[in-house]
Amino acid sequence: LGYRVIEAADANAALEAVLAERAVLAVIDVQMPGLSGNTVAYRLRSRDWRGRIVMLSGNDSVEAAAAARAAGAD
């Protein structure tokens, strides 16, 4: 289908890669080295990035899901 996957070693690298590569989808782990995934989502949205954000977490609580959505995850 023509998708290209880009990996990043930590949260700061992920943030820069998403912006630099003009990604349309970011799959982000909540607990990343460096910054939390929620912080990455918030920073992407604060830079007017309009792609979709899928947040992954081992925590299935309602509070964790609400925190991800509040940060800008879809």
N, C-alpha and C positions, 0 to 999 in steps of 0.2 A: 504493500500500500504506500510505500515511499516514506515511512516514518524513519526518523533518525533518533537514536537514544544517546543522550549525553550524560555521563556520570560526573559527580563531583565528590571530592574527598571530605569536604566539610561544608558547613553552612555558608561561609563567606564565598567560597568558590562556587557553590550552587547559585547563590544570589547573582553573582557576576555572570555566570554562564547563561542563566535564564534570560537576563537582559541583553547580553552580547549576541546570543544566538537567535534572538527574537522568537523564543519558544512559544508554542500555543498551549502547552500543557506542562505543568510541573507536578511531579509526584514527590512529596516531601515527607520525610520522617519527622515526627514531633521531636524526638530526642536525637539531635545531630551534634557532632563535635563543633564547638565554637559557639553557635547561637542555637536557640530552640527553633524548631520548624515553624512555630507560630510567629516568632520574630521575623523569620525569612518571609513568610506570607505577608505580614504587616508591611515590611519594607518594600516588597514588590508592589503592593497596592498603593503605598505612599509615593511610589515613582510612576504611578498611572499605568502599570502593567495590567492589561485586560485579559490575559490568558486564564485558563481554568487551573485551579489548584486542588489537587487531591492530597489530603493529609492522611498519613498512616500512623497508627499508634497501637501499642499493645494494651492501652487503657481504653476500655469500652464504656466508660462512664458518660452519663449525660453531660456532666460538667466539662469533660475533656472535649467532647464534640462541640459544645457551645463555645468554648475557648477558641477552638480552631476556626469556627465560623466567624466569631468576633474579630479574629485576626485577618480574615479575608479569604479563607478557604471556601471552596464550593461544596 
